[in-house]
């Protein structure tokens, strides 16, 4: 019998090899090596609306009009936001927008420039 690793997500022993990937038939998780799995679980990858990976210090634009909670103002589509900072939570971008001040945004409403 082959010596395949258990699934890192659900710990299933019924994994199989598909080319260069290991696949778990129970939960559908795919991975290459255990080292890459450990780093990907520790680091949360935040992506914009188009799937581009965001990093601290990036410049993004807003892709839809966003209402500002507690105010009657709106952040217009196309507003450029410079020097973003990524944080944990539902609103995963911490930034400062000219004319509005410090704000938290969701990554699904921005596009990387």
Biopython code that builds the backbone (N, CA, C, O; Angstrom):
import numpy as np
from Bio.PDB.StructureBuilder import StructureBuilder

atoms = [
    (1, "UNK", "N", (0.842, -1.176, 0.000)),
    (1, "UNK", "CA", (0.000, 0.000, 0.000)),
    (1, "UNK", "C", (0.891, 1.244, 0.000)),
    (1, "UNK", "O", (1.961, 1.237, 0.608)),
    (2, "UNK", "N", (0.461, 2.305, -0.673)),
    (2, "UNK", "CA", (1.265, 3.522, -0.773)),
    (2, "UNK", "C", (1.234, 4.291, 0.538)),
    (2, "UNK", "O", (0.357, 4.087, 1.378)),
    (3, "UNK", "N", (2.205, 5.175, 0.695)),
    (3, "UNK", "CA", (2.362, 5.936, 1.926)),
    (3, "UNK", "C", (1.962, 7.382, 1.690)),
    (3, "UNK", "O", (2.821, 8.263, 1.744)),
    (4, "UNK", "N", (0.682, 7.662, 1.429)),
    (4, "UNK", "CA", (0.200, 9.009, 1.175)),
    (4, "UNK", "C", (-0.181, 9.690, 2.482)),
    (4, "UNK", "O", (-0.656, 9.033, 3.408)),
    (5, "UNK", "N", (0.027, 11.017, 2.565)),
    (5, "UNK", "CA", (-0.320, 11.727, 3.800)),
    (5, "UNK", "C", (-1.836, 11.866, 3.962)),
    (5, "UNK", "O", (-2.582, 11.831, 2.983)),
    (6, "UNK", "N", (-2.275, 12.022, 5.204)),
    (6, "UNK", "CA", (-3.690, 12.291, 5.479)),
    (6, "UNK", "C", (-4.022, 13.712, 5.053)),
    (6, "UNK", "O", (-3.134, 14.557, 4.937)),
    (7, "UNK", "N", (-5.294, 13.972, 4.822)),
    (7, "UNK", "CA", (-5.745, 15.305, 4.427)),
    (7, "UNK", "C", (-5.503, 16.300, 5.566)),
    (7, "UNK", "O", (-5.892, 16.033, 6.703)),
    (8, "UNK", "N", (-4.863, 17.449, 5.278)),
    (8, "UNK", "CA", (-4.612, 18.426, 6.334)),
    (8, "UNK", "C", (-5.878, 19.142, 6.814)),
    (8, "UNK", "O", (-5.871, 19.714, 7.904)),
    (9, "UNK", "N", (-6.952, 19.126, 6.041)),
    (9, "UNK", "CA", (-8.196, 19.791, 6.443)),
    (9, "UNK", "C", (-9.078, 18.894, 7.309)),
    (9, "UNK", "O", (-9.487, 19.287, 8.402)),
    (10, "UNK", "N", (-9.371, 17.683, 6.817)),
    (10, "UNK", "CA", (-10.317, 16.818, 7.529)),
    (10, "UNK", "C", (-9.669, 15.558, 8.100)),
    (10, "UNK", "O", (-10.345, 14.745, 8.729)),
    (11, "UNK", "N", (-8.379, 15.393, 7.886)),
    (11, "UNK", "CA", (-7.589, 14.264, 8.397)),
    (11, "UNK", "C", (-8.049, 12.912, 7.837)),
    (11, "UNK", "O", (-7.881, 11.880, 8.487)),
    (12, "UNK", "N", (-8.621, 12.920, 6.650)),
    (12, "UNK", "CA", (-9.060, 11.689, 6.008)),
    (12, "UNK", "C", (-7.850, 10.889, 5.537)),
    (12, "UNK", "O", (-6.860, 11.459, 5.081)),
    (13, "UNK", "N", (-7.934, 9.586, 5.648)),
    (13, "UNK", "CA", (-6.840, 8.727, 5.211)),
    (13, "UNK", "C", (-7.003, 8.255, 3.769)),
    (13, "UNK", "O", (-6.142, 7.545, 3.250)),
    (14, "UNK", "N", (-8.094, 8.642, 3.123)),
    (14, "UNK", "CA", (-8.399, 8.180, 1.777)),
    (14, "UNK", "C", (-7.924, 9.140, 0.693)),
    (14, "UNK", "O", (-8.616, 9.320, -0.309)),
    (15, "UNK", "N", (-6.776, 9.753, 0.868)),
    (15, "UNK", "CA", (-6.247, 10.684, -0.126)),
    (15, "UNK", "C", (-5.655, 9.920, -1.297)),
    (15, "UNK", "O", (-5.272, 8.757, -1.175)),
    (16, "UNK", "N", (-5.590, 10.595, -2.428)),
    (16, "UNK", "CA", (-4.956, 9.997, -3.596)),
    (16, "UNK", "C", (-4.139, 11.049, -4.324)),
    (16, "UNK", "O", (-4.304, 12.251, -4.111)),
    (17, "UNK", "N", (-3.255, 10.570, -5.186)),
    (17, "UNK", "CA", (-2.356, 11.456, -5.915)),
    (17, "UNK", "C", (-2.903, 11.684, -7.317)),
    (17, "UNK", "O", (-3.283, 10.740, -8.009)),
    (18, "UNK", "N", (-2.940, 12.956, -7.729)),
    (18, "UNK", "CA", (-3.420, 13.323, -9.057)),
    (18, "UNK", "C", (-2.362, 14.209, -9.691)),
    (18, "UNK", "O", (-2.373, 15.425, -9.498)),
    (19, "UNK", "N", (-1.457, 13.618, -10.439)),
    (19, "UNK", "CA", (-0.339, 14.373, -11.009)),
    (19, "UNK", "C", (0.599, 14.812, -9.894)),
    (19, "UNK", "O", (1.166, 13.973, -9.195)),
    (20, "UNK", "N", (0.768, 16.127, -9.720)),
    (20, "UNK", "CA", (1.633, 16.636, -8.661)),
    (20, "UNK", "C", (0.846, 17.047, -7.412)),
    (20, "UNK", "O", (1.420, 17.585, -6.464)),
    (21, "UNK", "N", (-0.466, 16.793, -7.412)),
    (21, "UNK", "CA", (-1.315, 17.181, -6.283)),
    (21, "UNK", "C", (-1.776, 15.964, -5.495)),
    (21, "UNK", "O", (-1.909, 14.865, -6.033)),
    (22, "UNK", "N", (-2.017, 16.189, -4.198)),
    (22, "UNK", "CA", (-2.721, 15.222, -3.380)),
    (22, "UNK", "C", (-4.160, 15.717, -3.275)),
    (22, "UNK", "O", (-4.396, 16.917, -3.128)),
    (23, "UNK", "N", (-5.130, 14.793, -3.351)),
    (23, "UNK", "CA", (-6.546, 15.161, -3.340)),
    (23, "UNK", "C", (-7.267, 14.343, -2.279)),
    (23, "UNK", "O", (-7.026, 13.145, -2.129)),
    (24, "UNK", "N", (-8.162, 15.014, -1.539)),
    (24, "UNK", "CA", (-8.999, 14.336, -0.554)),
    (24, "UNK", "C", (-10.391, 14.154, -1.159)),
    (24, "UNK", "O", (-11.044, 15.148, -1.479)),
    (25, "UNK", "N", (-10.866, 12.920, -1.324)),
    (25, "UNK", "CA", (-12.184, 12.712, -1.912)),
    (25, "UNK", "C", (-13.331, 13.069, -0.970)),
    (25, "UNK", "O", (-14.458, 13.258, -1.428)),
    (26, "UNK", "N", (-13.074, 13.165, 0.323)),
    (26, "UNK", "CA", (-14.145, 13.457, 1.280)),
    (26, "UNK", "C", (-14.478, 14.938, 1.346)),
    (26, "UNK", "O", (-15.653, 15.308, 1.339)),
    (27, "UNK", "N", (-13.441, 15.809, 1.412)),
    (27, "UNK", "CA", (-13.724, 17.252, 1.525)),
    (27, "UNK", "C", (-13.344, 18.018, 0.256)),
    (27, "UNK", "O", (-13.681, 19.195, 0.132)),
    (28, "UNK", "N", (-12.649, 17.376, -0.688)),
    (28, "UNK", "CA", (-12.300, 18.018, -1.950)),
    (28, "UNK", "C", (-11.063, 18.901, -1.886)),
    (28, "UNK", "O", (-10.766, 19.608, -2.849)),
    (29, "UNK", "N", (-10.334, 18.877, -0.775)),
    (29, "UNK", "CA", (-9.155, 19.729, -0.614)),
    (29, "UNK", "C", (-8.002, 19.180, -1.455)),
    (29, "UNK", "O", (-7.798, 17.968, -1.527)),
    (30, "UNK", "N", (-7.243, 20.096, -2.099)),
    (30, "UNK", "CA", (-6.076, 19.717, -2.898)),
    (30, "UNK", "C", (-4.855, 20.433, -2.363)),
    (30, "UNK", "O", (-4.945, 21.601, -1.984)),
    (31, "UNK", "N", (-3.714, 19.761, -2.324)),
    (31, "UNK", "CA", (-2.472, 20.371, -1.856)),
    (31, "UNK", "C", (-1.292, 19.685, -2.501)),
    (31, "UNK", "O", (-1.418, 18.586, -3.040)),
    (32, "UNK", "N", (-0.119, 20.350, -2.446)),
    (32, "UNK", "CA", (1.073, 19.790, -3.070)),
    (32, "UNK", "C", (1.984, 19.150, -2.043)),
    (32, "UNK", "O", (2.304, 17.967, -2.158)),
    (33, "UNK", "N", (2.411, 19.911, -1.033)),
    (33, "UNK", "CA", (3.248, 19.346, 0.026)),
    (33, "UNK", "C", (2.758, 19.859, 1.361)),
    (33, "UNK", "O", (2.010, 20.835, 1.420)),
    (34, "UNK", "N", (3.168, 19.217, 2.421)),
    (34, "UNK", "CA", (2.732, 19.638, 3.749)),
    (34, "UNK", "C", (3.356, 20.974, 4.141)),
    (34, "UNK", "O", (2.752, 21.723, 4.909)),
    (35, "UNK", "N", (4.539, 21.292, 3.638)),
    (35, "UNK", "CA", (5.178, 22.563, 3.971)),
    (35, "UNK", "C", (4.384, 23.737, 3.412)),
    (35, "UNK", "O", (4.188, 24.732, 4.109)),
    (36, "UNK", "N", (3.927, 23.640, 2.175)),
    (36, "UNK", "CA", (3.138, 24.717, 1.582)),
    (36, "UNK", "C", (1.792, 24.863, 2.286)),
    (36, "UNK", "O", (1.282, 25.976, 2.414)),
    (37, "UNK", "N", (1.213, 23.758, 2.743)),
    (37, "UNK", "CA", (-0.059, 23.804, 3.432)),
    (37, "UNK", "C", (0.062, 24.547, 4.752)),
    (37, "UNK", "O", (-0.816, 25.336, 5.100)),
    (38, "UNK", "N", (1.141, 24.305, 5.492)),
    (38, "UNK", "CA", (1.322, 24.979, 6.773)),
    (38, "UNK", "C", (1.461, 26.483, 6.592)),
    (38, "UNK", "O", (0.886, 27.244, 7.371)),
    (39, "UNK", "N", (2.210, 26.937, 5.583)),
    (39, "UNK", "CA", (2.373, 28.375, 5.390)),
    (39, "UNK", "C", (1.090, 29.012, 4.892)),
    (39, "UNK", "O", (0.790, 30.147, 5.261)),
    (40, "UNK", "N", (0.323, 28.317, 4.063)),
    (40, "UNK", "CA", (-0.908, 28.914, 3.556)),
    (40, "UNK", "C", (-1.976, 29.007, 4.637)),
    (40, "UNK", "O", (-2.815, 29.907, 4.590)),
    (41, "UNK", "N", (-1.965, 28.102, 5.609)),
    (41, "UNK", "CA", (-2.924, 28.185, 6.701)),
    (41, "UNK", "C", (-2.565, 29.308, 7.656)),
    (41, "UNK", "O", (-3.459, 29.935, 8.225)),
    (42, "UNK", "N", (-1.274, 29.582, 7.846)),
    (42, "UNK", "CA", (-0.843, 30.636, 8.757)),
    (42, "UNK", "C", (-1.037, 32.013, 8.140)),
    (42, "UNK", "O", (-1.383, 32.958, 8.849)),
    (43, "UNK", "N", (-0.824, 32.146, 6.841)),
    (43, "UNK", "CA", (-0.953, 33.423, 6.159)),
    (43, "UNK", "C", (-2.274, 33.463, 5.394)),
    (43, "UNK", "O", (-2.524, 32.636, 4.517)),
    (44, "UNK", "N", (-3.106, 34.428, 5.738)),
    (44, "UNK", "CA", (-4.363, 34.578, 5.013)),
    (44, "UNK", "C", (-4.091, 35.442, 3.788)),
    (44, "UNK", "O", (-3.570, 36.551, 3.909)),
    (45, "UNK", "N", (-4.438, 34.941, 2.624)),
    (45, "UNK", "CA", (-4.232, 35.678, 1.387)),
    (45, "UNK", "C", (-5.489, 36.485, 1.105)),
    (45, "UNK", "O", (-6.587, 35.936, 1.015)),
    (46, "UNK", "N", (-5.315, 37.802, 0.965)),
    (46, "UNK", "CA", (-6.442, 38.692, 0.692)),
    (46, "UNK", "C", (-6.369, 39.114, -0.764)),
    (46, "UNK", "O", (-5.340, 39.602, -1.230)),
    (47, "UNK", "N", (-7.479, 38.920, -1.485)),
    (47, "UNK", "CA", (-7.526, 39.232, -2.913)),
    (47, "UNK", "C", (-8.564, 40.303, -3.180)),
    (47, "UNK", "O", (-9.535, 40.444, -2.437)),
    (48, "UNK", "N", (-8.347, 41.066, -4.263)),
    (48, "UNK", "CA", (-9.309, 42.099, -4.644)),
    (48, "UNK", "C", (-10.450, 41.481, -5.453)),
    (48, "UNK", "O", (-10.545, 40.258, -5.556)),
    (49, "UNK", "N", (-11.304, 42.308, -6.020)),
    (49, "UNK", "CA", (-12.468, 41.816, -6.750)),
    (49, "UNK", "C", (-12.102, 41.028, -8.003)),
    (49, "UNK", "O", (-12.892, 40.203, -8.461)),
    (50, "UNK", "N", (-10.920, 41.267, -8.562)),
    (50, "UNK", "CA", (-10.479, 40.554, -9.759)),
    (50, "UNK", "C", (-9.593, 39.357, -9.449)),
    (50, "UNK", "O", (-9.164, 38.657, -10.366)),
    (51, "UNK", "N", (-9.309, 39.107, -8.172)),
    (51, "UNK", "CA", (-8.490, 37.970, -7.787)),
    (51, "UNK", "C", (-7.017, 38.286, -7.647)),
    (51, "UNK", "O", (-6.226, 37.370, -7.421)),
    (52, "UNK", "N", (-6.610, 39.543, -7.772)),
    (52, "UNK", "CA", (-5.211, 39.921, -7.585)),
    (52, "UNK", "C", (-4.903, 39.955, -6.090)),
    (52, "UNK", "O", (-5.705, 40.449, -5.298)),
    (53, "UNK", "N", (-3.747, 39.431, -5.709)),
    (53, "UNK", "CA", (-3.349, 39.383, -4.306)),
    (53, "UNK", "C", (-2.960, 40.785, -3.839)),
    (53, "UNK", "O", (-2.172, 41.473, -4.488)),
    (54, "UNK", "N", (-3.523, 41.192, -2.708)),
    (54, "UNK", "CA", (-3.228, 42.505, -2.134)),
    (54, "UNK", "C", (-2.150, 42.387, -1.069)),
    (54, "UNK", "O", (-2.077, 41.384, -0.359)),
    (55, "UNK", "N", (-1.311, 43.414, -0.960)),
    (55, "UNK", "CA", (-0.289, 43.474, 0.075)),
    (55, "UNK", "C", (-0.323, 44.852, 0.724)),
    (55, "UNK", "O", (-0.919, 45.785, 0.186)),
    (56, "UNK", "N", (0.315, 44.973, 1.876)),
    (56, "UNK", "CA", (0.394, 46.266, 2.553)),
    (56, "UNK", "C", (1.088, 47.281, 1.657)),
    (56, "UNK", "O", (2.097, 46.970, 1.024)),
    (57, "UNK", "N", (0.547, 48.495, 1.603)),
    (57, "UNK", "CA", (1.140, 49.570, 0.825)),
    (57, "UNK", "C", (0.632, 49.678, -0.597)),
    (57, "UNK", "O", (1.030, 50.592, -1.319)),
    (58, "UNK", "N", (-0.239, 48.769, -1.024)),
    (58, "UNK", "CA", (-0.788, 48.824, -2.382)),
    (58, "UNK", "C", (-1.712, 50.028, -2.551)),
    (58, "UNK", "O", (-2.192, 50.605, -1.575)),
    (59, "UNK", "N", (-1.947, 50.392, -3.806)),
    (59, "UNK", "CA", (-2.929, 51.412, -4.158)),
    (59, "UNK", "C", (-4.076, 50.721, -4.868)),
    (59, "UNK", "O", (-3.863, 49.929, -5.786)),
    (60, "UNK", "N", (-5.297, 51.025, -4.440)),
    (60, "UNK", "CA", (-6.489, 50.395, -5.008)),
    (60, "UNK", "C", (-7.507, 51.469, -5.373)),
    (60, "UNK", "O", (-7.414, 52.611, -4.925)),
    (61, "UNK", "N", (-8.489, 51.078, -6.202)),
    (61, "UNK", "CA", (-9.613, 51.962, -6.507)),
    (61, "UNK", "C", (-10.907, 51.273, -6.094)),
    (61, "UNK", "O", (-10.999, 50.046, -6.119)),
    (62, "UNK", "N", (-11.893, 52.055, -5.719)),
    (62, "UNK", "CA", (-13.199, 51.550, -5.311)),
    (62, "UNK", "C", (-13.993, 51.225, -6.576)),
    (62, "UNK", "O", (-14.011, 52.025, -7.511)),
    (63, "UNK", "N", (-14.657, 50.049, -6.620)),
    (63, "UNK", "CA", (-15.346, 49.616, -7.841)),
    (63, "UNK", "C", (-16.847, 49.867, -7.815)),
    (63, "UNK", "O", (-17.525, 49.632, -8.815)),
    (64, "UNK", "N", (-17.382, 50.343, -6.688)),
    (64, "UNK", "CA", (-18.803, 50.693, -6.635)),
    (64, "UNK", "C", (-19.001, 51.768, -5.575)),
    (64, "UNK", "O", (-18.184, 51.906, -4.664)),
    (65, "UNK", "N", (-20.074, 52.522, -5.694)),
    (65, "UNK", "CA", (-20.376, 53.556, -4.700)),
    (65, "UNK", "C", (-20.631, 52.891, -3.354)),
    (65, "UNK", "O", (-21.419, 51.951, -3.252)),
    (66, "UNK", "N", (-19.950, 53.394, -2.316)),
    (66, "UNK", "CA", (-20.088, 52.826, -0.979)),
    (66, "UNK", "C", (-20.682, 53.857, -0.030)),
    (66, "UNK", "O", (-20.146, 54.956, 0.109)),
    (67, "UNK", "N", (-21.770, 53.513, 0.613)),
    (67, "UNK", "CA", (-22.366, 54.397, 1.604)),
    (67, "UNK", "C", (-21.517, 54.354, 2.866)),
    (67, "UNK", "O", (-21.052, 53.293, 3.282)),
    (68, "UNK", "N", (-21.323, 55.525, 3.470)),
    (68, "UNK", "CA", (-20.560, 55.606, 4.706)),
    (68, "UNK", "C", (-21.540, 55.523, 5.862)),
    (68, "UNK", "O", (-22.439, 56.355, 5.987)),
    (69, "UNK", "N", (-21.363, 54.516, 6.706)),
    (69, "UNK", "CA", (-22.290, 54.299, 7.810)),
    (69, "UNK", "C", (-22.234, 55.470, 8.786)),
    (69, "UNK", "O", (-21.149, 55.928, 9.143)),
    (70, "UNK", "N", (-23.385, 55.951, 9.214)),
    (70, "UNK", "CA", (-23.455, 57.052, 10.159)),
    (70, "UNK", "C", (-23.304, 58.414, 9.514)),
    (70, "UNK", "O", (-23.185, 59.424, 10.208)),
    (71, "UNK", "N", (-23.307, 58.448, 8.190)),
    (71, "UNK", "CA", (-23.156, 59.703, 7.464)),
    (71, "UNK", "C", (-24.013, 59.654, 6.207)),
    (71, "UNK", "O", (-24.421, 58.580, 5.763)),
    (72, "UNK", "N", (-24.280, 60.815, 5.642)),
    (72, "UNK", "CA", (-25.057, 60.834, 4.405)),
    (72, "UNK", "C", (-24.155, 60.858, 3.177)),
    (72, "UNK", "O", (-24.649, 60.900, 2.050)),
    (73, "UNK", "N", (-22.836, 60.832, 3.378)),
    (73, "UNK", "CA", (-21.907, 60.899, 2.257)),
    (73, "UNK", "C", (-21.655, 59.517, 1.642)),
    (73, "UNK", "O", (-21.935, 58.483, 2.249)),
    (74, "UNK", "N", (-21.126, 59.536, 0.434)),
    (74, "UNK", "CA", (-20.872, 58.319, -0.332)),
    (74, "UNK", "C", (-19.450, 58.369, -0.881)),
    (74, "UNK", "O", (-18.993, 59.415, -1.342)),
    (75, "UNK", "N", (-18.751, 57.232, -0.831)),
    (75, "UNK", "CA", (-17.447, 57.117, -1.496)),
    (75, "UNK", "C", (-17.743, 56.694, -2.921)),
    (75, "UNK", "O", (-18.282, 55.612, -3.153)),
    (76, "UNK", "N", (-17.392, 57.545, -3.879)),
    (76, "UNK", "CA", (-17.744, 57.336, -5.284)),
    (76, "UNK", "C", (-16.889, 56.248, -5.932)),
    (76, "UNK", "O", (-15.764, 55.979, -5.510)),
    (77, "UNK", "N", (-17.454, 55.635, -6.964)),
    (77, "UNK", "CA", (-16.733, 54.659, -7.765)),
    (77, "UNK", "C", (-15.507, 55.338, -8.387)),
    (77, "UNK", "O", (-15.588, 56.480, -8.839)),
    (78, "UNK", "N", (-14.387, 54.639, -8.406)),
    (78, "UNK", "CA", (-13.159, 55.179, -8.979)),
    (78, "UNK", "C", (-12.292, 55.932, -7.996)),
    (78, "UNK", "O", (-11.217, 56.401, -8.372)),
    (79, "UNK", "N", (-12.721, 56.068, -6.742)),
    (79, "UNK", "CA", (-11.912, 56.754, -5.731)),
    (79, "UNK", "C", (-10.631, 55.974, -5.500)),
    (79, "UNK", "O", (-10.669, 54.769, -5.250)),
    (80, "UNK", "N", (-9.505, 56.651, -5.581)),
    (80, "UNK", "CA", (-8.203, 56.013, -5.404)),
    (80, "UNK", "C", (-7.835, 56.022, -3.926)),
    (80, "UNK", "O", (-7.922, 57.054, -3.261)),
    (81, "UNK", "N", (-7.426, 54.869, -3.420)),
    (81, "UNK", "CA", (-7.015, 54.722, -2.028)),
    (81, "UNK", "C", (-5.564, 54.267, -2.024)),
    (81, "UNK", "O", (-5.243, 53.184, -2.513)),
    (82, "UNK", "N", (-4.686, 55.104, -1.466)),
    (82, "UNK", "CA", (-3.249, 54.809, -1.467)),
    (82, "UNK", "C", (-2.831, 54.217, -0.129)),
    (82, "UNK", "O", (-3.448, 54.470, 0.906)),
    (83, "UNK", "N", (-1.775, 53.428, -0.175)),
    (83, "UNK", "CA", (-1.093, 52.916, 1.015)),
    (83, "UNK", "C", (-2.051, 52.182, 1.962)),
    (83, "UNK", "O", (-2.224, 52.585, 3.112)),
    (84, "UNK", "N", (-2.668, 51.108, 1.473)),
    (84, "UNK", "CA", (-3.597, 50.335, 2.294)),
    (84, "UNK", "C", (-2.827, 49.470, 3.285)),
    (84, "UNK", "O", (-1.650, 49.168, 3.087)),
    (85, "UNK", "N", (-3.511, 49.080, 4.351)),
    (85, "UNK", "CA", (-2.943, 48.160, 5.340)),
    (85, "UNK", "C", (-3.939, 47.027, 5.526)),
    (85, "UNK", "O", (-5.126, 47.271, 5.742)),
    (86, "UNK", "N", (-3.461, 45.780, 5.441)),
    (86, "UNK", "CA", (-4.327, 44.613, 5.557)),
    (86, "UNK", "C", (-4.469, 44.213, 7.019)),
    (86, "UNK", "O", (-3.485, 44.162, 7.756)),
    (87, "UNK", "N", (-5.705, 43.929, 7.435)),
    (87, "UNK", "CA", (-5.993, 43.542, 8.814)),
    (87, "UNK", "C", (-6.922, 42.335, 8.806)),
    (87, "UNK", "O", (-7.519, 42.014, 7.778)),
    (88, "UNK", "N", (-7.046, 41.666, 9.952)),
    (88, "UNK", "CA", (-7.970, 40.545, 10.088)),
    (88, "UNK", "C", (-9.366, 41.067, 10.351)),
    (88, "UNK", "O", (-9.540, 42.139, 10.930)),
    (89, "UNK", "N", (-10.344, 40.315, 9.931)),
    (89, "UNK", "CA", (-11.730, 40.688, 10.194)),
    (89, "UNK", "C", (-12.550, 40.734, 8.921)),
    (89, "UNK", "O", (-12.065, 40.432, 7.831)),
    (90, "UNK", "N", (-13.802, 41.118, 9.087)),
    (90, "UNK", "CA", (-14.741, 41.194, 7.964)),
    (90, "UNK", "C", (-14.319, 42.290, 6.984)),
    (90, "UNK", "O", (-14.289, 42.064, 5.774)),
    (91, "UNK", "N", (-13.999, 43.455, 7.495)),
    (91, "UNK", "CA", (-13.475, 44.551, 6.681)),
    (91, "UNK", "C", (-11.953, 44.445, 6.762)),
    (91, "UNK", "O", (-11.351, 44.870, 7.748)),
    (92, "UNK", "N", (-11.329, 43.876, 5.725)),
    (92, "UNK", "CA", (-9.931, 43.490, 5.821)),
    (92, "UNK", "C", (-8.929, 44.515, 5.292)),
    (92, "UNK", "O", (-7.738, 44.213, 5.212)),
    (93, "UNK", "N", (-9.374, 45.706, 4.932)),
    (93, "UNK", "CA", (-8.465, 46.766, 4.484)),
    (93, "UNK", "C", (-8.646, 47.974, 5.399)),
    (93, "UNK", "O", (-9.759, 48.471, 5.572)),
    (94, "UNK", "N", (-7.558, 48.433, 5.973)),
    (94, "UNK", "CA", (-7.553, 49.631, 6.800)),
    (94, "UNK", "C", (-6.856, 50.715, 5.981)),
    (94, "UNK", "O", (-5.749, 50.496, 5.489)),
    (95, "UNK", "N", (-7.485, 51.879, 5.827)),
    (95, "UNK", "CA", (-6.919, 52.897, 4.953)),
    (95, "UNK", "C", (-7.352, 54.291, 5.395)),
    (95, "UNK", "O", (-8.138, 54.455, 6.328)),
    (96, "UNK", "N", (-6.822, 55.278, 4.704)),
    (96, "UNK", "CA", (-7.206, 56.665, 4.921)),
    (96, "UNK", "C", (-7.611, 57.225, 3.566)),
    (96, "UNK", "O", (-6.821, 57.223, 2.621)),
    (97, "UNK", "N", (-8.853, 57.705, 3.476)),
    (97, "UNK", "CA", (-9.377, 58.230, 2.221)),
    (97, "UNK", "C", (-9.465, 59.744, 2.336)),
    (97, "UNK", "O", (-10.018, 60.268, 3.303)),
    (98, "UNK", "N", (-8.916, 60.450, 1.342)),
    (98, "UNK", "CA", (-8.955, 61.911, 1.340)),
    (98, "UNK", "C", (-10.400, 62.400, 1.388)),
    (98, "UNK", "O", (-11.237, 61.958, 0.601)),
    (99, "UNK", "N", (-10.686, 63.304, 2.304)),
    (99, "UNK", "CA", (-12.020, 63.856, 2.447)),
    (99, "UNK", "C", (-12.923, 63.065, 3.376)),
    (99, "UNK", "O", (-13.976, 63.564, 3.773)),
    (100, "UNK", "N", (-12.537, 61.821, 3.740)),
    (100, "UNK", "CA", (-13.340, 60.990, 4.624)),
    (100, "UNK", "C", (-12.597, 60.601, 5.894)),
    (100, "UNK", "O", (-13.220, 60.431, 6.942)),
    (101, "UNK", "N", (-11.270, 60.456, 5.820)),
    (101, "UNK", "CA", (-10.474, 60.065, 6.978)),
    (101, "UNK", "C", (-10.232, 58.568, 7.037)),
    (101, "UNK", "O", (-10.310, 57.872, 6.025)),
    (102, "UNK", "N", (-9.938, 58.082, 8.240)),
    (102, "UNK", "CA", (-9.627, 56.666, 8.439)),
    (102, "UNK", "C", (-10.878, 55.829, 8.215)),
    (102, "UNK", "O", (-11.979, 56.203, 8.619)),
    (103, "UNK", "N", (-10.682, 54.681, 7.559)),
    (103, "UNK", "CA", (-11.819, 53.876, 7.166)),
    (103, "UNK", "C", (-11.395, 52.417, 7.002)),
    (103, "UNK", "O", (-10.221, 52.126, 6.772)),
    (104, "UNK", "N", (-12.346, 51.516, 7.119)),
    (104, "UNK", "CA", (-12.115, 50.094, 6.833)),
    (104, "UNK", "C", (-12.971, 49.715, 5.636)),
    (104, "UNK", "O", (-14.139, 50.092, 5.551)),
    (105, "UNK", "N", (-12.377, 48.961, 4.707)),
    (105, "UNK", "CA", (-13.076, 48.532, 3.493)),
    (105, "UNK", "C", (-13.017, 47.016, 3.369)),
    (105, "UNK", "O", (-12.145, 46.367, 3.946)),
    (106, "UNK", "N", (-13.945, 46.468, 2.618)),
    (106, "UNK", "CA", (-13.905, 45.056, 2.265)),
    (106, "UNK", "C", (-13.134, 44.921, 0.951)),
    (106, "UNK", "O", (-13.291, 45.738, 0.044)),
    (107, "UNK", "N", (-12.314, 43.900, 0.858)),
    (107, "UNK", "CA", (-11.486, 43.712, -0.335)),
    (107, "UNK", "C", (-12.316, 43.403, -1.577)),
    (107, "UNK", "O", (-11.836, 43.600, -2.693)),
    (108, "UNK", "N", (-13.532, 42.930, -1.416)),
    (108, "UNK", "CA", (-14.375, 42.604, -2.576)),
    (108, "UNK", "C", (-14.873, 43.839, -3.306)),
    (108, "UNK", "O", (-15.405, 43.722, -4.410)),
    (109, "UNK", "N", (-14.712, 45.032, -2.714)),
    (109, "UNK", "CA", (-15.182, 46.266, -3.332)),
    (109, "UNK", "C", (-14.054, 47.135, -3.856)),
    (109, "UNK", "O", (-14.279, 48.307, -4.159)),
    (110, "UNK", "N", (-12.832, 46.590, -3.975)),
    (110, "UNK", "CA", (-11.714, 47.360, -4.494)),
    (110, "UNK", "C", (-11.025, 46.596, -5.604)),
    (110, "UNK", "O", (-11.168, 45.379, -5.730)),
    (111, "UNK", "N", (-10.268, 47.337, -6.412)),
    (111, "UNK", "CA", (-9.496, 46.768, -7.517)),
    (111, "UNK", "C", (-8.077, 47.298, -7.406)),
    (111, "UNK", "O", (-7.875, 48.504, -7.259)),
    (112, "UNK", "N", (-7.094, 46.411, -7.475)),
    (112, "UNK", "CA", (-5.697, 46.817, -7.400)),
    (112, "UNK", "C", (-5.282, 47.548, -8.668)),
    (112, "UNK", "O", (-5.660, 47.160, -9.773)),
    (113, "UNK", "N", (-4.497, 48.614, -8.497)),
    (113, "UNK", "CA", (-4.015, 49.375, -9.646)),
    (113, "UNK", "C", (-2.688, 48.809, -10.107)),
    (113, "UNK", "O", (-2.104, 49.308, -11.069)),
]
sb = StructureBuilder()
sb.init_structure("model")
sb.init_model(0)
sb.init_chain("A")
sb.init_seg("    ")
for serial, (resi, resn, name, xyz) in enumerate(atoms, 1):
    if name == "N":
        sb.init_residue(resn, " ", resi, " ")
    sb.init_atom(name, np.array(xyz, "f"), 0.0, 1.0, " ", f" {name:<3s}", serial, name[0])
structure = sb.get_structure()
